Amino acid sequence: METIERDYSSRGVKFYYIYKALAHPESNGYVQPFTLQERLLHVKEAQRTLGSRFTWLADNMENEVKHKLGNAPNSEFLLDPAGKVVRRRNWSDPASLRKDLEQLVGPVEKPTQVADLKLKIAPPPKVAASGVVPRIQVTGSMRAFKVVPQKSKEPHYVKLRAEVDQAFMSTGLGKLYLGFHLDPLYHVHWNNLVAPIKFELEVPADVTVTPSQGSGPKVKQPSDIDPREFLLDIDELKQVPKATLKVKVSYFACNDDEGWCKPVTQEYLVYLEGDRDAGSVRQRGGRGGFAGGQRPGFGGGRPPGGGNAGRPQMAAGPRLMGMIQKIDLKQRLVTAEDRSNGGPRTVHVPENVSIVRNGQPAKLADLKPQDRVMLILTEAPAKPQPQDKEAGKPATVRQIMARDSGFQPTRRRPGQ
Amino acid sequence: MLKRLVRSRGLLSTLVIAGFLASTFSISSGYAQGNRNSQSRGRSTGGFDQQAPAIGQPLPDLKLYTAEGKEFSTSQLKGSYTVLVFGCLT
């Protein structure tokens, strides 16, 4: 593209890059900007790293230009002098664009080659160690929810990303990912010599998140820039439009260039609806195994307090999520298809186990085949238990949360 | 030895970064071709034709910002042939 700009800008053709919401946040550490000023910092960073001669324009923070011009990550338009579209592509193709301009403006005698450009490409900023704190493991694809930062005296040095798994999208019962990512454009790093990052959640009625608070791991290195991530259990009994989670986070950020370290407390609203402009994360932590996501320093295990009085509280322990295939009332065994590996697992249900079905206390006899279920175990089983095998003790259940397939209303739309 | 290491590391990081960034901005046809097989491309193809202005139509009047933060309108894109390319850092 730069070679085409070199050849045709002198012939009056104007070239613009339209900077839009990130297609793949977290790649190279870059995260979605929250404000126009931050998006313009992205533009400066793109100018610095690419060395392009294009004129840069930034989409507004409602992402209107992206929405109205096709919603594609790398589309291309050629306008005539009257401002009308004469060519358009959902994916920019420099070779085809050059042919278009040869046709419309005229050929170039000696086209510029890439080697002629001598572009200066600069790497992204790196202010401290990375690869120190392991990334969280997630199973399957995740959907980003809309995150709205609340007013703060300080910039959001840390950016929250919230995602849920497909199980939640289809049943209301699943995993909630909260990732607190340092924004590299602020040149800050974590201060590991003080208390680690802490978060607290306030949830609406009919929603349970476990745990509702937590803190990051203790890290030996005095500083690093790795994200602090948490994988929580979320249960939404009833879908309420515009339902939000309130997230309060406290952390210590340092900027060595400017010579400061300071405690920061900020809040976010997480809307329980998809965000079509959030982009998709590539290869965050790979595919995790059974009950993946429990990290050292994870503040988990405690049930949520306060706002969930009267609602069933989720116990701590490894989870098995899937669909009930068979119930043996006499032996008190439940066999469910394990969503994480597709195979059946049989678990033992002691007499005094808490069972909730469709939001109401229930007995084992109330569970039905085809019920979607979260089985909270006392410990992770060593390997999958074949349905018919008698040898080997099945894992023991501590709590069961279930709902029948017909209980779910139409799930929330994931957003476009 | 140190100079050679620095030089070779610099060249390697330049190539890696150029290839990665070019997949979004298409700064050269060679780099761009190698990085296009992404899921997001597949998802965007379906919506693009319906939402984007058709050939022969003007762009809708939309507000953008220059790199300096000044307001800019798509209606200003007249008077010459104009190339618009969407992109982002990642």
Boltz contact constraints between the chains, C-beta under 6 A:
constraints:
  - contact:
      token1: [A, 1]
      token2: [B, 26]
      max_distance: 6.0
  - contact:
      token1: [A, 1]
      token2: [B, 27]
      max_distance: 6.0
  - contact:
      token1: [A, 2]
      token2: [B, 27]
      max_distance: 6.0
  - contact:
      token1: [A, 12]
      token2: [B, 80]
      max_distance: 6.0
  - contact:
      token1: [A, 13]
      token2: [B, 81]
      max_distance: 6.0
  - contact:
      token1: [A, 14]
      token2: [B, 80]
      max_distance: 6.0
  - contact:
      token1: [A, 14]
      token2: [B, 82]
      max_distance: 6.0
  - contact:
      token1: [A, 15]
      token2: [B, 83]
      max_distance: 6.0
  - contact:
      token1: [A, 16]
      token2: [B, 84]
      max_distance: 6.0
  - contact:
      token1: [A, 17]
      token2: [B, 85]
      max_distance: 6.0
  - contact:
      token1: [A, 17]
      token2: [B, 87]
      max_distance: 6.0
  - contact:
      token1: [A, 18]
      token2: [B, 84]
      max_distance: 6.0
  - contact:
      token1: [A, 18]
      token2: [B, 86]
      max_distance: 6.0
  - contact:
      token1: [A, 20]
      token2: [B, 86]
      max_distance: 6.0
  - contact:
      token1: [A, 20]
      token2: [B, 88]
      max_distance: 6.0
  - contact:
      token1: [A, 22]
      token2: [B, 88]
      max_distance: 6.0
  - contact:
      token1: [A, 22]
      token2: [B, 90]
      max_distance: 6.0
  - contact:
      token1: [A, 23]
      token2: [B, 40]
      max_distance: 6.0
  - contact:
      token1: [A, 23]
      token2: [B, 88]
      max_distance: 6.0
  - contact:
      token1: [A, 24]
      token2: [B, 90]
      max_distance: 6.0
  - contact:
      token1: [A, 27]
      token2: [B, 90]
      max_distance: 6.0
  - contact:
      token1: [A, 28]
      token2: [B, 90]
      max_distance: 6.0
  - contact:
      token1: [A, 30]
      token2: [B, 89]
      max_distance: 6.0
  - contact:
      token1: [A, 30]
      token2: [B, 90]
      max_distance: 6.0
  - contact:
      token1: [A, 40]
      token2: [B, 69]
      max_distance: 6.0
  - contact:
      token1: [A, 42]
      token2: [B, 89]
      max_distance: 6.0
  - contact:
      token1: [A, 43]
      token2: [B, 67]
      max_distance: 6.0
  - contact:
      token1: [A, 46]
      token2: [B, 89]
      max_distance: 6.0
  - contact:
      token1: [A, 50]
      token2: [B, 21]
      max_distance: 6.0
  - contact:
      token1: [A, 56]
      token2: [B, 67]
      max_distance: 6.0
  - contact:
      token1: [A, 57]
      token2: [B, 64]
      max_distance: 6.0
  - contact:
      token1: [A, 57]
      token2: [B, 72]
      max_distance: 6.0
  - contact:
      token1: [A, 58]
      token2: [B, 65]
      max_distance: 6.0
  - contact:
      token1: [A, 60]
      token2: [B, 63]
      max_distance: 6.0
  - contact:
      token1: [A, 64]
      token2: [B, 62]
      max_distance: 6.0
  - contact:
      token1: [A, 65]
      token2: [B, 62]
      max_distance: 6.0
  - contact:
      token1: [A, 65]
      token2: [B, 64]
      max_distance: 6.0
  - contact:
      token1: [A, 68]
      token2: [B, 60]
      max_distance: 6.0
  - contact:
      token1: [A, 68]
      token2: [B, 62]
      max_distance: 6.0
  - contact:
      token1: [A, 69]
      token2: [B, 52]
      max_distance: 6.0
  - contact:
      token1: [A, 70]
      token2: [B, 48]
      max_distance: 6.0
  - contact:
      token1: [A, 70]
      token2: [B, 51]
      max_distance: 6.0
  - contact:
      token1: [A, 70]
      token2: [B, 52]
      max_distance: 6.0
  - contact:
      token1: [A, 71]
      token2: [B, 47]
      max_distance: 6.0
  - contact:
      token1: [A, 71]
      token2: [B, 51]
      max_distance: 6.0
  - contact:
      token1: [A, 72]
      token2: [B, 44]
      max_distance: 6.0
  - contact:
      token1: [A, 72]
      token2: [B, 48]
      max_distance: 6.0
  - contact:
      token1: [A, 73]
      token2: [B, 40]
      max_distance: 6.0
  - contact:
      token1: [A, 74]
      token2: [B, 24]
      max_distance: 6.0
  - contact:
      token1: [A, 74]
      token2: [B, 86]
      max_distance: 6.0
  - contact:
      token1: [A, 74]
      token2: [B, 87]
      max_distance: 6.0
  - contact:
      token1: [A, 75]
      token2: [B, 86]
      max_distance: 6.0
  - contact:
      token1: [A, 76]
      token2: [B, 85]
      max_distance: 6.0
  - contact:
      token1: [A, 77]
      token2: [B, 84]
      max_distance: 6.0
  - contact:
      token1: [A, 78]
      token2: [B, 83]
      max_distance: 6.0
  - contact:
      token1: [A, 79]
      token2: [B, 77]
      max_distance: 6.0
  - contact:
      token1: [A, 79]
      token2: [B, 82]
      max_distance: 6.0
  - contact:
      token1: [A, 81]
      token2: [B, 79]
      max_distance: 6.0
  - contact:
      token1: [A, 81]
      token2: [B, 80]
      max_distance: 6.0
  - contact:
      token1: [A, 83]
      token2: [B, 58]
      max_distance: 6.0
  - contact:
      token1: [A, 83]
      token2: [B, 77]
      max_distance: 6.0
  - contact:
      token1: [A, 83]
      token2: [B, 78]
      max_distance: 6.0
  - contact:
      token1: [A, 84]
      token2: [B, 56]
      max_distance: 6.0
  - contact:
      token1: [A, 84]
      token2: [B, 58]
      max_distance: 6.0
  - contact:
      token1: [A, 85]
      token2: [B, 53]
      max_distance: 6.0
  - contact:
      token1: [A, 85]
      token2: [B, 55]
      max_distance: 6.0
  - contact:
      token1: [A, 85]
      token2: [B, 57]
      max_distance: 6.0
  - contact:
      token1: [A, 88]
      token2: [B, 52]
      max_distance: 6.0
  - contact:
      token1: [A, 90]
      token2: [B, 44]
      max_distance: 6.0
  - contact:
      token1: [A, 90]
      token2: [B, 45]
      max_distance: 6.0
  - contact:
      token1: [A, 90]
      token2: [B, 48]
      max_distance: 6.0
  - contact:
      token1: [A, 91]
      token2: [B, 41]
      max_distance: 6.0
  - contact:
      token1: [A, 92]
      token2: [B, 26]
      max_distance: 6.0
  - contact:
      token1: [A, 92]
      token2: [B, 85]
      max_distance: 6.0
  - contact:
      token1: [A, 94]
      token2: [B, 26]
      max_distance: 6.0
  - contact:
      token1: [A, 94]
      token2: [B, 29]
      max_distance: 6.0
  - contact:
      token1: [A, 95]
      token2: [B, 29]
      max_distance: 6.0
  - contact:
      token1: [A, 114]
      token2: [B, 28]
      max_distance: 6.0
  - contact:
      token1: [A, 121]
      token2: [B, 14]
      max_distance: 6.0
  - contact:
      token1: [A, 121]
      token2: [B, 17]
      max_distance: 6.0
  - contact:
      token1: [A, 121]
      token2: [B, 18]
      max_distance: 6.0
  - contact:
      token1: [A, 123]
      token2: [B, 13]
      max_distance: 6.0
  - contact:
      token1: [A, 123]
      token2: [B, 17]
      max_distance: 6.0
